[in-house]
């Protein structure tokens, strides 16, 4: 454009339209930013709610599973099986001398404790709860069950109930840290049987 020349009216109108468009886009951009921020806030809130629900559900599931295994361990047949383990050890009865019912009771009692060991090892339940509630009785029971465990190892050709043995080892370490002594409870188990008082592991 040469000096002294006036701009073309068409060019002026085009520039005016572009300026109008730009001025309209500015508030729209702000509105889009606000909408995006609101969407992000809603997404974060939904995520927090989902995580909270998951944590609460997991806590309830672990609690319910703990109560379920506890109820199973205090069932009459489980208590009879564990008392029988002590009685067999105290009487010096050979495993081959057990009746079929006696063998089944002991086998079932140890198998159920192994289920507790599986839950413990895989953290299906809180390990601290398992140790707090069952460590003492598990450690007391294992020496009395040595003969039966050795028999089962020979029968199956491998280490039987490994999760129970792991639980017993961790329980012994836990009791040492707590300064507790786990003396064999042979005669005490017999008294429990006479009184019928419930005990999680006999």
N, C-alpha and C positions, 0 to 999 in steps of 0.2 A: 504494500500500500504506500503510495507516494505521499510525501509531506503535503499537508493542506487538503488532502482528500478526505471526505467523510466516509465512514464505513457503510457498507451496503445494508439496507434495512433488513434483508433476509438473514444476513449473518447475525445481526443484532437479535433478531427474534429467535434464532437457533441457540445463541448463547444464553438468552433469557430462559428458554425452555430447559436447557441443561442445568442451569442454576436452580430452577424450581424443582427439578427431579432430585438433585443432590440434597436440597433442603428437606424434601419429603423423606428421603432415605435415612436421614440421621435419627429421627425419633423411632422409625421402624427398627433400626439396628439396636437402639436401646431396648425396645420392647422385646426383640429376639434374645438379647443377652439376659434380660430378666426371666424370660420363659425358660431359657436353657438352665439358668441357675435354679429355678423352681423345680425343674425336672430332675436335676442332679440331687437336690435336697430330698425330694420324694424318694428317689432310688436309694439314697443312703439310709433314710428312715426305714424303708422296707427291708433293706439288708440287715439292719440292726434288729428289727423285729423277728426276722427269720432266724438269725443266729441265736437270739434269746430263746425262741421257741425250741430250737434244736437242743440247746444246752439244757433247758428245763426238761425236755422229753428224755434226753439221755440220762439225766440224773434220776428221773422216775423209773426208767427201765432198769438201771443198775440197782436202785433201791429195791424194786419189786423182785428182781432176780435174787438179791441177797436174802430177802425174806423167804422166798420160795425154797432156796437151798437150806436155809436154817430150819424151816418147817420140816423138810425132808429128813434132816439129820436128827431131829428130836422125835421122829416117829418111833413107836414102840419096837418095831422090828430092827431099826437101826441101833437103838440102845441095847437091845438084847445081843445083837451081833458084837458090839464093842465090849460089852461085859464078858461075853464068852471068850473074847481074845485074852482078856486078863485072866479069866478062870483057867483056860487051857495052859497058859504060861505058868501060873501058880501051881497047878496040879502036875505039870510036867507031862501032859498028854501029848503023844505023838500025833502028827497031822494025819497019818494013815489010820489012826485009831478013832478019828472023829466020825460021827454018824453023818448020813447024807444031809440031814437038816442042819446040824451044827456047821458042817462045811459051807453050806449055802448061806447061812446067817453071817458067818465071818467074811466070806467072799463078797457078799452083797454090801456089808458095812464098809469094807476097804474100797470097794468099787465106787461107792457113793462119795467117800472122802476123796477119791481120785477125781471125781467130777468137780468137787470143790477146788482141787488143785488145778484143774483145767481152767475154771473160771478165774482163778487167781493168776495163773500164768499168762492168760490172754487178756487180762484186765477187763473181763466182762463185769466184774464187781470191783469195788475199791479195795486195793491191797491192804491199806491200813486197817480197814474194817475186818477183813479176814484175819489178819494177824492179831488184832486186838481181841477178837471174840474166840478164836480157835487155836491160837499158837500153843498155849500151855497144854491143852488136851491132846493136840496132835503130837507134840513132842513126847508126852507121857505114853501115848499109845504105841508109838513106833517100836520101842524095844520089846514090848510084849508081842508085837506082831512079826518079829524077825523070823521065827520058824515058819510061819505061814507064807511070808513073802519069799523066803528062800525056796519053799516048796513050789510056789507059783512060778518063780523064775525057771525052775527046772522043768516044770510042765510045759510052759510056753516057749522055752528055749531062748529067752531074752529077758531083759529087765522089765518086770511087770509094774504097772502103775507108776511110770516115771514122774508124772506131774505131782503125785502125792509125795514122792520122795523129795522133789524140789521144794514143795511147800514145807515139808518137815525140816529141811535144811535152813530155809529162810526163817522158819518159826524159831529154830534154835538160836539163830543169830539175833533175831528180834528180842528174845528173852534175855540174852546176854546184854544187849544194849539197855534193856529195861532194868537190869540187875535182879532178874527173877530166876529162881532155881526150879527146875522141872524134875523133881524126884519121881521115880516110878510110883504109880498109884494103884498097886495091886489090890490091897485090902480095902482101900477107899472105894474102888469100883464095886466091890461086892456089897458094901454098905449102901451105895447108891441104888443098886439093884433091889435091895430089900425095901428101901424107903420109897422107891419109884420116883424120886425127884428128877426132873428133867435136866439133862446136861447135853450141850450141843454135840460133844464128841465122846461122851462117856467118861 
